[in-house]
């Protein structure tokens, strides 16, 4: 066994990665411009959409972690599988929905808006898991 690997607390590592991703410079670098809510340009809309998605995704990740901690050990694998499938579908669905707009200057804003809405909608499913220990529609 690798003592260094086994002693590294995963929640602290995950929090550190999340904190780095949320640094203002990281958001700007991904979007290519500063988020200026009053601006009319595509670059500003793209940057704001990325920031909005990141905020929703962070909230979703925190809720997912809370639900995982609340579930019993035998319930966690089902949620992990469900979350992985949902994340895959979120990306595929948004890419498909906006594929015809990829050449547009504000395509990143449209794509990230879709990701944000899908991520915000996931909250209801995670809350159902938290309250019932199973995915929605299982009863």
TARA-V112854 format. One record per residue. N is the residue number from 0. BURIAL is 1 if it has 9 or more other ideal C-beta (glycine too) atoms within 8 Angstrom, else 0. Layout:
BEGIN
<<N BURIAL> <N BURIAL>>
END
This chain:
BEGIN
<<0 0> <1 0> <2 0> <3 0> <4 0> <5 0> <6 0> <7 0> <8 0> <9 0> <10 0> <11 0> <12 1> <13 1> <14 0> <15 0> <16 0> <17 1> <18 0> <19 0> <20 0> <21 1> <22 0> <23 0> <24 0> <25 1> <26 1> <27 1> <28 0> <29 0> <30 1> <31 0> <32 1> <33 0> <34 1> <35 0> <36 0> <37 0> <38 0> <39 0> <40 0> <41 1> <42 1> <43 1> <44 1> <45 1> <46 1> <47 1> <48 1> <49 1> <50 1> <51 1> <52 1> <53 1> <54 0> <55 1> <56 1> <57 1> <58 1> <59 1> <60 1> <61 0> <62 1> <63 1> <64 1> <65 1> <66 1> <67 1> <68 0> <69 0> <70 1> <71 0> <72 0> <73 0> <74 1> <75 1> <76 0> <77 1> <78 1> <79 1> <80 0> <81 1> <82 1> <83 0> <84 0> <85 1> <86 0> <87 0> <88 0> <89 1> <90 1> <91 0> <92 1> <93 1> <94 1> <95 0> <96 0> <97 1> <98 0> <99 0> <100 0> <101 0> <102 0> <103 0> <104 0> <105 1> <106 1> <107 1> <108 1> <109 1> <110 1> <111 1> <112 1> <113 1> <114 1> <115 1> <116 0> <117 1> <118 1> <119 1> <120 0> <121 1> <122 1> <123 0> <124 1> <125 1> <126 1> <127 1> <128 1> <129 1> <130 0> <131 0> <132 0> <133 1> <134 1> <135 0> <136 0> <137 0> <138 0>>
END
